[in-house]
Amino acid sequence: MKEFMLLIKKQKTDEDIVSEEFLKACENYIKALKHDGRLISAQPIEEKNNMILSKDKSWKIVPVKDTKEVVGGYYHLLAKDLDDAIAIAKANPEFEYHPQSRIEIRPIKTMEDSSGFIYPTNAMDVVESLSYIDEIEIPF
């Protein structure tokens, strides 16, 4: 199985339309993915956001410019291949309740080809990787 990220992209005006039926459909979709062992995580994403920029070692925090389309949430899941991930995305209730929505499907890179470095895939991997934190220079 390979990891994929589904990014839910919706029109800004859709944010206000959250019916009980839609929430129940999302809960059922998530339960089915969990039951099939496909779901790693899924969460809505708040619209309020900032981005950091670095130029000549100077940091700047700026709000993300308003656009008509926003990322409303994500699903991190396991699928056999891209076609399987597309099939899973097509079953998402977003399309039924918010027809203008789009779902971006991205494979997740789990290892660097050039170095063989394996990215952490769960919370315990992240915690274990922190043991090397003293060896890394972090500017904060």
Sequence and secondary structure as in RCSB ss.txt:
>XXXX:A:sequence
MKEFMLLIKKQKTDEDIVSEEFLKACENYIKALKHDGRLISAQPIEEKNNMILSKDKSWKIVPVKDTKEVVGGYY
HLLAKDLDDAIAIAKANPEFEYHPQSRIEIRPIKTMEDSSGFIYPTNAMDVVESLSYIDEIEIPF
>XXXX:A:secstr
 EEEEEEEEEEGGGGG   HHHHHHHHHHHHHHHHTT EEEEEE  S  EEEEEETTEEEEEE    SEEEEEEE
EEEESSHHHHHHHHHT THHHH TT EEEEEE   B TTT  B   SHHHHHHHGGGGGGS    
